[in-house]
Amino acid sequence: MATAQRFGAATISEEVKARENPAEVESIWGRTSTWGLLLLLIYFALDGVSPFVNEPTATRAVATGSAGGVLMERLSKLLICAACMVFALQRHQSVRRVSMHMKLVTAFPIIALLLYPVSQQPTRTISSAALLLGGVLLVYYVMSRYTVDQVLELFLVLGAVTIVASIVFALALPRYGLDLMGGHETAWKGIFSAKNYLGNLALFFLTVAVSYRPRNPFLRSVRLAQILFCLVAIAFSRAATAYMLTAVYAVYFVIIRTLRCFRKKDYLVAGLALLVVVSAAAAMIGLWPDLLISVMGKDLTLTGRTGIWSAVLDSIAKRPLLGYGYQAFWLGLEGESYRIILAVSWVLAQAQNGFLDVTLEMGTVGLTIVLLVFRFAFRDAVACLLRSRDDTQLRAVEWYLAIVILTLIYNLDESFLFEPKHLGSMFFLLACVGLKMEWLRLRVSTAQQATGRITVPKKYPG
């Protein structure tokens, strides 16, 4: 508890100082480190792939493993890992404190490294796990270096750059901006690797724009334009999952705004009412699944996913405990993935389900860690929503919770959980860290109020 109080108290003082000093907020773009961080985040946003490459993800995975590009791929991951470490070392004490509170997230890449002896491709596991560790530490750096509003502003700018560039590529450079190699000639992929990736990140950037509170008229215009651009990108990505999750986010937004009208003691009644609605919706889906599937633009096999999942479960049964190695299962026509490709007659680079991919790579050990990370994220979110009176803290928690919910649903149909180069994975980790920090602040402020040491105002300025 003492450690939590020290961490929470230090973070609270930094937040309050930043809110009281507008110059501190404005100085974010006066730092060289911020621009360097933005460039590094663009690498993660692009999944480490040039926007001038237009071929399916699975084909790239096979080529990397068989066409002599192995050494460069491994070295590039290690170089990006080193760049992440440079940022983390700048605030090594704060990063260390955050890592101590995020033991499960920190442990995941370390365990992935330790399991390299059982990997189907050890060098790929080592380089990928090292990059994941670097990405995790970079998230710790971001969350310890910037306030919530600064984080939102950073990702607002990142989103504006990538989404606008994607629209330009789709309209002016269709050879690269349309998902031609994916068999979707009219679907936009922009500067990203696939249409689904564009739809996913456009939605995450939409949550950023909605949650951000601009500090000047220029950023207000950027925010409004970004909301429009994100909706356009989602619409033209032709990604059914992105359509569905955008609707989920809209419902979530309405529910959260409605709950704000209730007193804290009425949250239980509102929660029970919400549970009834969700249960009714689940019952309708169970009784009429064809309706939901048709709305999503899929067939009863979910565009072949049920066959993939069945074949994947057979592979998991062969190595249920430790899996086939982090990032070392989908090797194209090599190893165990060859059997699945033969079974479904489709070259794959993922299981079309994030939880199955984690189990394939790290067995039940990895899956247990992921499930616990989700559990603690939801616990922290619920505690803050029920007990916090700080509007700024509530706004942050609502954004973090939206990311966690969208990640959970998205990975039932696609896959990016603990991916080393996927910005969606970084968003999720950032949200988990943010929820933990807000929960610690709440514990510290509650304890200090109980002992009469400080009086926390119901609302902070800004």
C-alpha positions in Angstrom: 0.0 0.0 0.0 2.9 2.3 0.8 4.4 1.8 -2.6 1.0 2.5 -4.3 0.6 5.6 -2.2 4.1 6.9 -3.3 3.4 6.2 -6.9 -0.1 7.6 -6.8 0.8 10.7 -4.9 3.7 11.5 -7.3 1.4 11.0 -10.3 -1.4 13.1 -8.8 1.0 16.0 -8.1 2.3 15.9 -11.7 -1.3 15.9 -13.1 -2.4 18.8 -10.9 0.7 20.8 -11.7 0.1 20.4 -15.4 -3.6 21.3 -15.1 -2.7 24.5 -13.2 0.1 25.4 -15.7 -1.2 25.7 -19.3 2.4 26.3 -20.5 3.3 22.8 -19.4 0.6 21.5 -21.7 1.6 23.6 -24.6 5.3 22.6 -24.3 4.6 19.1 -25.5 5.4 20.1 -29.1 8.4 22.2 -28.0 10.2 19.0 -27.0 12.4 17.2 -29.5 11.5 14.0 -27.7 7.8 14.4 -28.6 8.6 14.6 -32.3 10.9 11.6 -32.1 8.2 9.7 -30.2 5.7 10.6 -33.0 8.0 9.2 -35.6 8.3 6.0 -33.6 4.6 5.7 -33.2 4.1 6.0 -37.0 6.3 2.9 -37.3 3.9 1.0 -35.1 0.9 2.5 -36.8 2.2 1.1 -40.2 2.9 -2.3 -38.6 6.5 -1.8 -39.8 5.4 -2.1 -43.4 6.0 0.5 -46.1 2.8 2.2 -47.4 4.1 1.5 -50.9 3.7 -2.3 -50.4 0.4 -3.7 -51.5 0.2 -7.4 -50.9 -1.6 -9.6 -48.4 -0.2 -9.9 -44.9 0.0 -13.7 -45.1 2.1 -13.4 -48.3 4.5 -11.1 -46.6 4.9 -13.5 -43.7 5.8 -16.3 -46.0 8.2 -14.2 -48.0 9.9 -13.0 -44.9 10.5 -16.5 -43.8 11.7 -18.0 -47.1 13.1 -15.3 -49.4 16.3 -14.2 -47.7 14.7 -11.3 -45.8 15.1 -13.0 -42.4 18.2 -11.2 -41.2 16.9 -7.7 -42.1 13.6 -8.4 -40.5 15.2 -9.5 -37.2 17.6 -6.6 -37.2 14.9 -4.0 -37.9 12.9 -5.3 -34.9 16.0 -5.1 -32.6 16.7 -1.5 -33.8 13.2 -0.4 -33.1 13.5 -2.1 -29.7 16.7 -0.1 -29.0 14.9 3.1 -30.0 12.1 2.3 -27.5 14.7 1.6 -24.8 16.3 5.1 -25.4 13.0 6.7 -24.5 12.4 4.4 -21.5 15.8 5.1 -20.1 15.1 8.8 -20.1 12.6 8.2 -17.3 13.9 4.9 -16.0 12.8 5.4 -12.4 9.2 6.2 -13.4 9.1 3.4 -16.0 10.4 1.0 -13.3 7.6 2.1 -10.9 4.9 1.6 -13.6 6.3 -1.8 -14.5 6.1 -2.9 -10.9 2.4 -2.1 -10.9 1.9 -3.8 -14.3 3.6 -7.1 -13.5 1.4 -9.2 -15.8 1.9 -7.0 -18.8 5.7 -6.8 -18.1 5.9 -10.5 -17.6 4.3 -11.4 -21.0 7.3 -10.5 -23.3 9.8 -11.8 -20.7 8.0 -15.2 -20.6 7.9 -15.1 -24.4 11.7 -14.7 -24.4 12.2 -17.5 -21.9 10.1 -19.9 -24.0 12.3 -19.5 -27.1 13.7 -23.1 -26.7 10.2 -24.5 -27.5 9.7 -22.2 -30.5 9.4 -23.4 -34.0 11.6 -20.5 -35.0 13.7 -19.3 -32.0 15.3 -16.3 -33.7 12.0 -14.9 -34.7 10.6 -15.4 -31.2 13.6 -13.6 -29.6 13.5 -10.6 -32.0 9.7 -10.3 -31.7 9.6 -10.7 -28.0 12.4 -8.1 -27.6 10.4 -5.7 -29.8 7.3 -6.3 -27.7 9.2 -5.6 -24.5 10.5 -2.4 -26.0 6.9 -1.4 -27.0 5.7 -2.1 -23.5 8.4 0.0 -21.9 7.6 2.8 -24.5 4.0 2.7 -23.3 5.2 3.0 -19.7 7.3 6.0 -20.8 4.4 7.7 -22.5 2.1 7.2 -19.5 4.7 8.4 -17.0 5.9 11.4 -19.1 2.6 12.9 -20.3 -0.8 13.8 -18.7 -4.0 12.2 -20.0 -4.8 15.3 -22.1 -1.3 15.3 -23.6 -1.6 11.6 -24.5 -4.8 12.3 -26.2 -3.3 15.3 -28.1 -0.3 13.2 -29.1 -2.6 10.5 -30.6 -4.9 13.1 -32.1 -2.0 14.4 -34.2 -0.8 10.8 -35.0 -4.3 9.9 -36.1 -4.7 13.1 -38.2 -1.4 12.4 -40.0 -2.1 8.7 -40.7 -5.8 9.0 -41.5 -5.4 12.0 -43.8 -2.5 10.2 -45.5 -4.7 7.2 -46.0 -7.4 9.2 -47.6 -4.9 10.8 -49.9 -3.4 7.4 -50.8 -6.8 5.9 -51.5 -7.9 8.8 -53.8 -4.6 9.9 -55.4 -2.6 6.6 -55.3 -5.1 3.8 -55.7 -2.4 1.4 -56.7 -1.2 1.5 -53.0 -4.3 3.0 -51.2 -6.8 0.3 -52.2 -6.8 -3.2 -50.9 -6.2 -4.7 -54.4 -4.2 -7.7 -53.3 -6.8 -8.6 -50.7 -9.5 -9.1 -53.3 -11.4 -5.9 -52.3 -10.8 -3.6 -55.2 -13.1 -0.8 -53.9 -12.0 -1.1 -50.2 -9.6 1.5 -48.8 -6.5 0.5 -46.9 -4.7 3.8 -47.2 -1.1 3.7 -45.9 -1.9 0.6 -43.7 -1.4 -3.0 -44.5 -5.0 -4.0 -45.0 -8.6 -2.6 -45.0 -9.4 -4.2 -41.7 -6.3 -2.5 -40.1 -7.5 0.9 -41.5 -11.0 0.3 -40.1 -9.6 -0.8 -36.7 -7.2 2.2 -36.2 -9.7 4.7 -37.6 -12.1 3.6 -34.9 -9.4 3.9 -32.2 -8.4 7.3 -33.4 -12.1 8.3 -33.4 -12.3 7.5 -29.7 -9.3 9.7 -29.2 -10.9 12.7 -31.0 -14.2 12.2 -29.2 -12.5 12.1 -25.7 -10.0 15.0 -26.3 -10.7 18.4 -25.0 -8.8 21.0 -27.2 -6.9 23.8 -25.6 -7.0 26.2 -28.5 -9.2 27.0 -31.6 -6.7 25.3 -34.0 -6.8 22.0 -32.1 -10.6 22.3 -31.9 -10.7 22.4 -35.7 -8.3 19.5 -35.9 -10.5 17.5 -33.6 -13.7 18.1 -35.5 -12.0 17.3 -38.8 -10.5 14.2 -37.4 -13.9 12.9 -36.3 -15.1 13.4 -39.9 -12.0 11.8 -41.4 -12.2 8.8 -39.2 -15.8 8.1 -40.0 -15.0 8.4 -43.8 -12.1 6.0 -43.4 -14.3 3.5 -41.5 -17.0 3.7 -44.1 -14.7 3.2 -47.1 -12.6 0.5 -45.5 -15.5 -1.8 -46.2 -14.5 -3.7 -43.0 -17.6 -5.3 -41.5 -16.0 -5.7 -38.0 -15.1 -2.0 -38.0 -18.8 -1.2 -38.9 -20.1 -3.3 -36.0 -17.6 -1.9 -33.5 -18.4 1.7 -34.5 -22.0 0.9 -33.6 -20.8 -0.7 -30.3 -18.8 2.5 -29.5 -21.8 4.7 -30.3 -24.0 2.7 -27.9 -21.2 2.8 -25.3 -20.9 6.5 -25.7 -24.7 7.0 -25.2 -24.7 4.7 -22.1 -21.8 6.5 -20.5 -23.4 9.9 -21.1 -26.6 8.6 -19.6 -24.9 7.2 -16.6 -23.4 10.6 -15.9 -26.9 11.8 -15.2 -27.3 9.3 -12.4 -26.0 9.6 -8.9 -23.3 7.1 -7.9 -25.7 5.2 -5.7 -28.0 4.8 -8.6 -25.3 3.2 -10.8 -26.4 -0.3 -9.5 -30.0 0.2 -10.7 -28.7 1.6 -14.1 -26.3 -1.3 -14.3 -29.0 -3.9 -13.8 -31.1 -2.2 -16.4 -28.2 -2.3 -18.8 -27.7 -6.0 -18.0 -31.3 -6.7 -18.9 -30.8 -4.9 -22.2 -27.6 -6.8 -23.0 -29.2 -10.1 -22.0 -32.1 -9.4 -24.3 -29.8 -8.6 -27.2 -27.8 -11.8 -26.5 -31.0 -13.8 -26.5 -32.0 -12.3 -29.9 -28.6 -13.1 -31.4 -29.0 -16.7 -30.1 -32.5 -17.1 -31.5 -31.8 -15.3 -34.8 -28.1 -15.5 -35.5 -28.7 -15.3 -39.3 -29.9 -11.7 -38.9 -26.7 -10.5 -37.1 -24.5 -12.4 -39.6 -26.3 -10.8 -42.6 -26.0 -7.3 -41.1 -22.3 -7.9 -40.7 -22.0 -8.9 -44.3 -20.8 -12.5 -43.5 -22.1 -16.0 -44.0 -22.8 -18.8 -41.5 -19.1 -19.7 -41.5 -18.1 -16.1 -40.7 -16.2 -15.8 -44.0 -14.5 -19.1 -43.4 -13.5 -18.4 -39.8 -15.3 -21.3 -38.2 -13.2 -23.7 -40.3 -10.0 -21.9 -39.3 -10.9 -22.0 -35.6 -11.6 -25.7 -35.8 -8.2 -26.5 -37.4 -6.5 -24.1 -34.9 -8.0 -25.9 -31.9 -6.6 -29.2 -33.2 -3.1 -27.6 -33.3 -3.5 -26.1 -29.8 -4.4 -29.6 -28.5 -0.9 -30.8 -29.5 0.9 -28.2 -27.4 -1.6 -26.8 -24.9 0.7 -25.6 -22.2 3.5 -23.6 -23.8 2.5 -23.3 -27.4 4.7 -23.1 -30.5 6.7 -20.0 -29.7 5.8 -16.3 -29.7 5.3 -15.1 -33.3 6.5 -18.5 -34.4 3.4 -20.4 -35.4 2.3 -18.8 -38.7 5.3 -19.7 -40.9 3.4 -20.2 -44.2 4.1 -23.6 -45.7 6.4 -24.6 -42.8 5.7 -26.2 -39.4 2.3 -26.7 -38.0 0.7 -23.8 -39.9 1.2 -25.9 -43.1 -1.4 -28.3 -41.8 -4.0 -25.6 -41.2 -3.4 -24.0 -44.6 -4.0 -27.4 -46.2 -7.2 -27.9 -44.2 -8.7 -24.5 -45.0 -7.1 -24.0 -48.5 -6.2 -20.4 -47.5 -2.8 -18.9 -46.8 -3.0 -17.4 -43.3 -1.0 -15.2 -41.0 -3.3 -15.3 -38.0 -6.1 -17.4 -36.5 -8.7 -14.6 -37.0 -9.1 -14.6 -33.2 -6.6 -12.9 -30.8 -7.2 -15.3 -27.9 -6.6 -18.4 -30.1 -3.4 -16.8 -31.5 -2.0 -16.2 -28.0 -2.8 -19.8 -27.1 -1.1 -21.1 -30.3 2.0 -19.1 -29.5 2.3 -19.3 -25.7 -0.2 -21.9 -24.7 -2.5 -21.7 -21.6 0.3 -19.8 -19.9 0.0 -16.8 -22.3 -3.8 -17.0 -22.4 -4.0 -16.9 -18.6 -1.9 -13.7 -18.5 -4.1 -12.1 -21.2 -7.3 -13.0 -19.4 -6.0 -11.7 -16.1 -4.9 -8.4 -17.8 -8.5 -7.9 -19.0 -9.9 -8.8 -15.6 -7.8 -6.2 -13.8 -8.5 -3.6 -16.4 -12.3 -4.0 -15.9 -11.9 -4.1 -12.1 -9.9 -0.8 -12.2 -12.4 0.8 -14.6 -15.5 -0.2 -12.5 -13.9 1.0 -9.3 -13.1 4.4 -10.7 -16.5 4.9 -12.4 -18.3 4.0 -9.1 -16.1 6.0 -6.7 -14.5 8.9 -8.5 -15.9 12.4 -8.4 -13.2 14.0 -10.6 -14.6 14.8 -14.1 -11.1 14.7 -15.7 -10.4 11.3 -14.2 -13.8 10.0 -15.2 -13.3 11.2 -18.8 -9.9 9.4 -18.9 -11.4 6.2 -17.5 -14.2 6.3 -20.0 -11.7 6.5 -22.9 -9.5 3.7 -21.5 -12.5 1.5 -20.9 -13.8 2.1 -24.4 -10.4 0.9 -25.8 -10.5 -2.2 -23.6 -14.0 -3.1 -24.6 -13.3 -2.6 -28.3 -10.1 -4.6 -28.1 -11.9 -7.5 -26.4 -14.7 -7.6 -29.1 -12.3 -7.0 -32.0 -10.1 -9.9 -31.0 -13.0 -12.3 -31.2 -13.0 -11.8 -35.0 -9.5 -10.5 -35.8 -6.2 -10.6 -34.0 -3.7 -8.2 -32.5 -3.4 -9.0 -28.8 0.2 -8.4 -27.6 1.4 -8.1 -31.2 4.9 -6.5 -31.3 4.3 -4.0 -34.1 0.5 -3.3 -34.0 -0.6 0.1 -32.8 -3.9 -1.4 -31.7 -2.0 -3.6 -29.2 -0.2 -0.5 -28.0 -3.6 1.3 -27.5 -4.8 -1.6 -25.4 -1.7 -1.7 -23.2 -1.8 2.1 -22.8 -5.5 1.8 -21.7 -4.6 -0.9 -19.2 -1.8 1.1 -17.7 -4.0 4.2 -17.6 -6.7 2.4 -15.7 -4.2 1.1 -13.2 -2.8 4.6 -12.7 -6.3 6.0 -12.2 -7.2 3.2 -9.7 -4.0 3.9 -7.7 -4.8 7.6 -7.6 -8.2 6.9 -6.4 -6.9 4.6 -3.6 -4.3 7.2 -2.5 -6.8 10.1 -2.5 -9.4 8.0 -0.6 -6.8 7.0 2.0 -5.6 10.6 2.4 -9.1 11.9 2.8 -9.8 9.3 5.4 -6.7 10.4 7.4 -7.6 14.1 6.9 -4.3 14.9 5.2 -5.8 16.5 2.1 -9.1 17.5 0.6 -9.5 16.5 -3.0 -11.8 18.8 -4.9 -14.7 17.2 -6.8 -13.5 18.9 -10.0 -10.1 19.9 -11.2 -9.8 23.0 -13.4 -9.4 22.2 -17.1 
